[in-house]
Amino acid sequence: MKTFIAALIVVAASAAVIAGGWQTNFDQTMATAKDQQKYVLLNFTGSDWCGWCKKQDAEVFQKDGFQKWADENILLMKVDFPRKTKLSAAEQEQNRALQKKYKVTGFPTFVLLDSEGKAVWKQPGYIKGGVKGFVDVLESNMK
């Protein structure tokens, strides 16, 4: 019975993680950030319709170099506003609340939070330079 319960906990926790290590549950992500003393990158995106979001994803987020750097340095959270893909009502509500809280008006927008949840950097729009350019921007804002 203990093994079954442990397996259920693992499945439930992994449900909030999507491809590439991106989290989708803000409360869980922030709890992990606090525990690990890591920054959190919020990626506000329209993943299935926003051209600049898709470009940033292909040029940075899907690259092994970024994944390796992120695994060692930060937590990733996708705050998605898709048009074709259906999100749960809870995730839609969470994402709208985060959009309002961080005053996001366009996509993509990136917000870097410290481990306590304080926004230390915000950048609307596509960031040039591939993996190196994106990581350089993040690192310059991580104190």
C-alpha angles and dihedrals in degrees: 000000000000090000091051092051092047090051091051091052091051092049092048093048093048092051088076092057121080133184116318095022095289113155122215102189113081098197093050092045093051092047089054091045091053092046093048096034092234135145120246124221112209111203109198103198147159091217099185101038112021110097096199090048091053091047092051090047093051096043098042121004098048094049120104091227092060093043091052092048093046093048089057101039118023147012119248126218126183114210099192133193102183124175100202103028115075118227124195116268089247093053092046090051092046092049093049090050091050091047089054095043094052094036095237112178103165143028134283100028123160125205123186115207127192119230090272092055098255115143108239098171139014128186125178117203140023117323116220127218105062119243095335094049093047095046091046090055092049095046092050088059097044108091 
